[in-house]
Amino acid sequence: MLHLPDECWELVFRFMNHHRYFDSLSLVSKQFLSITNRLRFSLTICDPTLPFLPRLFHRFPTLTSLDLTRFRGDLDALLHQISRSSLHLKSLNLSHHPTIPSNGLRSLAKKMKTLNSLSCSNMGSLKNADLLLIADFFPFLEELDLSFPKDCNSNNFTDPVSDFGVKALSLALPKLRKVNLSGNYFINNPSLFSLCKNCEFLQEIVIFECHFITQAGIASAIRERPSLSSLRVSNFGIGTKKDFIGSLVSLKSLTCLDFTCSSISDELLCSVAEEALPLRKLVLQGCCNYSYAGIFCLLSKCQFVQHLDLQNAEFLNDQRVAELSLLLGNLVSINVGGCRMLTNSTFFALARNCPLLNEIQMEVTDIGKRGVKDSFMDFVVNPQVKSLHLAHNSWLRDESIKMLASVCPNLQLLDLSYCCGISEGIVEVLRRCCKIRELSLAFCKGVKLFGMNFEVPKLEVLNLSWSGIDDEALYVISKSCCGLVHLDLENCSDVTAKGVRQVVKNCTQLREINLESCYKVAGNVVAWMVFSRPSLRKIMAPPRFRPSDSQRELFLRHGCLVC
């Protein structure tokens, strides 16, 4: 089989959902090394990566996406170094940095004309001058994220992003398809109008928390761009006016509609239904002034919705969700968190009537309140469900989570954070859901793992922060969950260095461990961890560890960031 052509092996390797699985494959043969190198398209650069960049760029010649959000050094110098490589970048993420690195971007723009996606969200400062610079350097941008600059919350800002900057941007970026201007508090209706009028390929607009943009402004703008397919706004004004509704339903290609935390009406929802818009995603999270009649009307006509978010819809109960589920044959994900009247029956109705359902979010509900015996008649197996978010459900008990695991045997993600009523039942869940990759038991003080005498081969991410586990539980975990990649033990007060050593010794793929506020963990275990487990990339150190600068530098040279 090793003599198969590269093209066949590429098809096989592409089924792996993360490039870290290529590590072991690259050791098999030179052929596998060459193939896996070509299949690496993205790279996250942080401080420990810097000395190895030339070799990394040479090893992975097909890189098209770089994430610099974790880098804390000289960003201009880094971009200048990247510009000297032979990469053909398409996507660059500069978010969470203090300012736009103008000199570095200038160097990059001279060498790389292929960049079409730029993210600059949560920047410390963002000004009109930065928008002009971006427009000048990268005229072929198709996706641009300028959301939530931090200086908008400061009293010391000058020249914040305004209508002038956005208009200049719209005139200079004719190929723009997606733009996110959320949190730029000083833009007004003319900004949105300029984008819709001047960017003929515009498909998606995100304008959360832009309080000076009004319904009238949105209505006027979207009439200029009838081909718009995604509209996402928040904190929408009081009620919905007919002029706005008329403009909205004229968007015949609209597939995504997001009105997070807005005041909407049944009239709006029914108008969308009458036009049978091709919605695939509908987000009404935190919305008010609409009712069950409005959402039922919409879903009865728009039956191709795949992603539905009705978080905090107070009118929902088990019977109403059961009725809605009959209209949702194409549903892939649903969020009904915060709907306090929902119990086990809602869960079973969704599992039974939505055969394509992949993700269920039911945080802060009454799931588990109804007894397991009462729910048995509703029992059904749905092998499609992969993600289950059940945090903050105080009624959940061991018997309930066992039944939920039986309904969803192919679970890959399970969040039971703050579910204080569960204990040893989680062991049976792990036994039944052998494909689980990510599990959160944060703040579950009563959780017990002693009966776990079997392997959980797929588990990679385990959050036990603020739980009641101790060294004995860690020993069990180290034997059963050898494939762990991320382990969070923050504020586990009964954990000591002995338990940590067991995990580090047996979990050979471990890359990140959090020991913050673990006061019983001796500080000298940190150096042992770095040198004993080469796979470690980040350690959140225990309180007793106070490294010197030279120690930190030594750990970084071994590829591990200790903070």
N, C-alpha and C positions, 0 to 999 in steps of 0.2 A: 504493500500500500504506500510505502514511502516514495515509490516511483510515480505516483500520480502527478500530473502537471500542476503548476502553481495555481492555475485558475480554479481547479477543483478544490484545493485546500483553502483558497480564499473564501469560497462559498461556505465551506464548513466553519471557518474561523469567524465569519461575520455573524453567525448565530449567537456568539458570546456577547452578552450585553454590557461588558465593561473591559477596557483595554488591560486592566490589571491581570486578567486571566491569561494574557499573552506571555507573562513572565516565565512560567514553567514551559510553555510551548517553545519559546525561543531558545531553550537549552537543549532541545531534542536534536536539532541538526542545523546546519548552515542554511538549508532550504527554508526551514520553519522560521529561523531568525530573520531571513530576508523578507519573508511574507508578512510576518507580524510587524516588522518595521514599517512596511508600506501601508499597513492598515491603521496606523496611529495618525489621526487627523487633528487632535487637539492636545494642548499642553497647558498646565497650570504652572506658572513660574512664581516661586517664592524665594526668599533670601538664600536658603541652602542650595537652591538650584543654580544660582548665578555662576559659580565657577565651572559648571559642566555644560553651559549653554552651547558653546561651539561644537562639542561632541554630540550633544543631543540634536542640534539642528542638522548635523551631518548624518546621524543615525536615522532620523525620521524626516526624510526629504519631502514627504507629502503633507506635512503639517499645514493646515489652513486656518486654524483657530487658536488664539492665545488668550489666556485669562491671567491678567496681572493684578487682580484684586487683592491678593495676599502679599504682594511684594511691597516692602517698606523702605527700600533704598532709593537711590537716585533714579527716578523714572525717566528723565530725559536721557541719561546715559544708557539706560537699558534699551530704550526705543532706538537710540542711535546704533547700538550693537545689533539689534534685530534687523535694522535697515541694511546692514552690511551682509546679512545672510542671503542665501539663494531661495528663501521661502517665497511662496505666492499666497500671502495672507488674504482671507476673505472676511474674517471676523476677529475683532479686537475688543476686549473688555477692560476698561480702565476705571471701573467703578470703585467708590470708597477711597479715593485719593483726595488730598487737600485742594489741588488745583489742576486745571488742564495743562499737561506738559507740552507747551507750545513748541519749544525747540526740538524735542524728540519727535513730535508729530510732523514737524517740517521735514526732518531727515527721512522719516518713514514715507511721507507722501512723495518725495522725489524718486524713491526706488520702487515703491509698491503701488501700482495703479489698479490692483485687483480688489482692494478692500471695499466691501459693500455693506458691512454691518459694524456699527460702532456703539458701544454702551458706555455711557458716562453718568450713571445714576449714583445718587447719594454722594456727590462731590462736595467737598468742603466749601467750595465757591464756584459759582457759575454765572458768567456775565454775557452781555450782548457781544462783547468783543470775542469771547470764546466761540460763540455761534458763527460769527463771521470768519473766524480762523478755520473752523471745521468745514464750513461751506467752501472756502477757498482751497483747502488742502485735498478734500475728498469729494469732488463733484459727482462721483458715480455712486454715492451711498444709496442703498435701498432700505436699510433699517437703521433707525437712530433712537437711542434711549437717553433722554436728558432729564429723567425724573428725579424729583425730591432733592434738589440742591439744599445743603444745610444752611447756607447763608440767608435763606429766606426766613429762617427762624431767629436771625440775629438782628440786633439793632445797629450793627456796624457795617452793613453792606453798602456797596456803591454800584451803580449801573447794573441792577439785576436784569435778568432776562425779561424782555418786554415785547410788545407787538412789533417794534422796529426790528429787533433781532430775528424774530420768527418769520417776519415777512421776507427779510433778506435771505434767510435760510431756504424758504419755499421757492424763491426765484432761482437760487443757485443749485438746488438739488432736484432736477426734473425727473429722476428715476425713483424718487422716494416712494416706498410702498407702505412702510410701517413707521409710526412715530409715537413716542411716549413723552408727553410734556407734563405729567402728573407732578403736583407739588410746586409748580412755578406760579406762585400766588399772584404775580403782578401782570400776567397776561390777560387779555380781554377778548371779547368776541372777534375783533379784527385778526387776531392770530389764527384762530380756527378757520376763518373765512379765507385767509391767504393760503393756507395749506391746501384746502379743498379746491380752491380756484386754480392754483398754480401747479400743483403736483398731479398730473393727469393719471398716474398709475397708483395713486394712493388707495390702499385697501383697508388699513387698520389705523384707528386713532384711539389713544388712551389719554384721558384727561381727568384723572382722579384729583380731587381736592384743588381744583382751579375755580375758586369761588366767584370770580368776576365774569366767568363765562355763563351766560344765561340760556334759558330755553329758546328764546328768540334767536340768540346768536347761533346756537347749534342748528336750529331749523334752517336758518339762512345759509349756513355753511354747507350742510349735507345736501341741500338742493343743487349745489354746484358740483357735487361728486356723486351721482346716482349709482355708480359702480361700487361704492363702499361696501365691504363685506363684514367689517367688524367695528362696532362702536362701543366704547367702554367709558362710562362717566360715573361719577359718584357725587353724593350730597346734592342730588338734583333738587331743585326748588319745590315749593309747595304746589302739589297738584300737577296735572299735565294739560296743556292748552291744545286746542284743536289744531292750531297752526303747526305746532311741534309734531303732533300725531300724524298729520297729513304728510309732513316731510319725511318722517320716519318710515311710514309704510310705502313710500315711493322707492325705498332702497330694495329693489327686487332681488338683489344678490346677497342680502344680509344673512350671514350664517352665525354670527356671534353678537349677542346683545347683553350688555352688562350694566345694570343700574344700581350697583352696590350702595347701600345706605341712602337711598333716594326715596322721595315721595312720589309714588306712581298711582295709577288708577285702573280700575277694571275696564274702563273705556279704552285705555291704551292697549291693554292686553287683548281685548276682544277685536280691536281694529287690526292688530297684527295677525290675529287668527283669521279674520275675514279675507285678508290678502294672502293667507297661506304662505307666509315668507319661509324660505328654506332654512330655518334655524337649526343649527347643530349644537349650539351652546347657549344656555340661558342662565344668567346669574341675577338673582333677586335677593342676595344676601343682605339682611338687615333692612330691607325695604318695608315701607308702611303704606297704609291707605289703599291697599288692594285686598281682595278677599279670595276665598276658595272658588267662588263662581268665576272670577276673572282668570285664574290660573287653569281651571278645568276647561274653560272655553278655548284658551290658547292651545293647550296640549291636545285637545280633541281634534284640532285642525292641523297642528304642526307636529306630526307624529314621528318625525325623524330626529328629534332631539336626542343627542348622545350624552351631553353633560348638563346636569340640572342642579342648581344651587338654590335651595329654599331655606337657608339657615335663618333661624329665629322667626319663622312663619308661625305665629301663635295660634292660628286657626286650624292647623293641621292636627288630626288625630288618626288613630289606626285605621278606621273605616275609610277616611278620605284618602289616605295614602294608598290603601288597597285599591280604591277606585282609580286613582291616578296611574298606578302601576300597570293597569290593563291597557293604558294608552302609550306605554313606554317600552315597546318591544325592541327598540334600538338603543336603549339606555346603556351607557358604558360606565358612568360615574354619577353619584348623587350625594348631595350634602343636605341633611335634614337636622344638623346639629342645633341644639338650643330649642328644639320643639318638645316642650316638656310633657306633652300628652302621649308621646309615642312610646310603645313598649315592644315586647318580643314580636307581637303580631305584625308590626310594620316591617321588621327585619325579614320575617318569613314570607310576607307578601312580595317584597322586593325580590327575594331569592327565587321565589316560585314563578313570578310573572315576567321577570326581566332576564331572559336567557343569556344576554350578552354582557350582563353587569360585571364590571371588573373591580370597582371601588365603591365602598359604602362608608359614609361619614355620619356617625350618630353620636357625637359627643354631647354631653349634658342633656340626656333624655331620661326616660323612665324604663329603658331597656333593662331587663332583669327583674323588674318589679312583679311581673306576672310569673307565677310558678312554672317550673319546667314541665311538670305533668300536664298543666293546662295547655302548654304549647305543643305537646307531642303530636296532636292531630294535624298541626300545620307543617310538620317536618318535611323538608325536601332537601335534596343535595344539589348544590349549584357549583360545579367544578370551575366555572369561569371566574368567580370572585377571588381576587389576588390581594386586595388591600382592605383592611378593616380598621377604622379609627373609632375607638370606643372610650376615649379618655373622659374623665370626670363623670363617670356613671356610678353613683354610690350604691345602686341596687344590685349591681353585678356580683354574683357569687360563683363558687367553683362549678356547681352543676350547670349554671347558665353558660359559662364560657366553654365548657365541654361540649354542650349541644351546638353552640355556634361553630366550634371547630369541626363538628361532624357535618354541618351544613356546608362548610367551605373547606374541604380537605386539601385544596391546592393553595392555601394562603401563603403569601410571600412576605406580607407586612402586617403586623398586628400591634396596635397602640392601645395599651391598657393603663396609661399613666393616670395616677390619682384614683384608681379603682381600688379602694382600700379594703373591700370585702373579699378579695380573692387571696388564696394561700397556695395549697399544694395542687389545686386544679390546673395550674399552668403547666405542670409536668405532663398531664394527659393531653393538653393542647399540643405540646411539642411532639408527643408521640404520634398523634393523629395527623398533624400538619407537618410532614417531613420535609416539605419544600420551603419552609419559612426561612427568610433571609434577614429580616429586620424585626426586632421585638423591643418594645419599650414597656418597662415595669417601673418607671420613675414614680417615686412617692407611694409605692405599694409596700407599706410597712410590714404587712403580714405574709408576704410571698415566701413560699417554701419550695426548695428545689432538691431536697434530699432523695426523693425517689427516682431521680433521673439517672437510670443505670443503662442508658442506651445512647447511641450517637445521634447528634443533630447536625448532620454533615453540611447543610446549606447555610446555617446561621452565620451571618457576617457582622451584623450591627446589633449590639445589646446594650440597652440603656437601663442601668440599675441605680441611677442616682437617687439619693435620699430614700433608699429602700432599707430594709432591715437585714440584708445579707451579711454574712461574716466569712471568715477564712474557710470554714467547712463547706459553705455553699460555693465559694470560688474554686475549691478543689474539685467539686462535682462538675462545675462549668468547664474547667480546664481539661477534664477527661472526656466530656461529652461534646464540647463545642470547639474542636481543634481548629476549625476554619475561621474563627473570629478575626475580623479586621479592625473594628472599632468597639471599644469597651468604655462605658462611662460609669465610673464609681464615685462621682462627686458626693461628698458628705455621707459616705457609708462609714459610720462611726465605729463599727466593729471589725473593719478590715485592717489587717496589719501587713507588714512586708512579707510575711510567710505566705499569705494567700496570693499576693501580687506575684511573687516569684513562681508559684505554681502555674499561674496563667501565662506568664511570659515564657516559661519553659516549654509548655505543651502547645500553646497556640502559635504555630510557626509562621502564620501569615499576618500576625498582629501589626497594624500600622499606626494606630492611635489609641492612647489610653488617658483617661481623665482621672486624676487623683486629688483634685482640689478639695480642700476641707476634710481630707482623710487624716485626722490628727494622730492616729495610731500607726501610720506608715512611716517608718524611719527614713530619713533623708538620704542615707547612703545607698538605698536600693536603686536610686535613679541611675547612677553611673553603671551599676551592674546591668540594668535593663538595656541601656544603650549598647553596651559591648556584647551582651549575650543574645540579643535579638536583632539581627541586621535589618529586618523588615520594618522596624519602628521608624516612623517619620515625625511623630509629634507626641510629646508627653506633657500633660498638664500636671506639674509637679505637686507633691504634697506640701503642706505648710512648713514642715521642718527642713525643707531643702532650700538653701540660699546659695545659688551658684555664683561664682565669680565670672567676670567677663571672659577670662581665659578658659574656664570650664565650658561655658556656653559655646565658645568658638571651637573647642575640641569636639563637642557633641555635634555641632553643625558639620564639621569635617567628616563625621561618620554618618551624615545624612539625616540627623534627628534634631528637630527643633524642640528645645526644652523651655517652657514658659510657665 
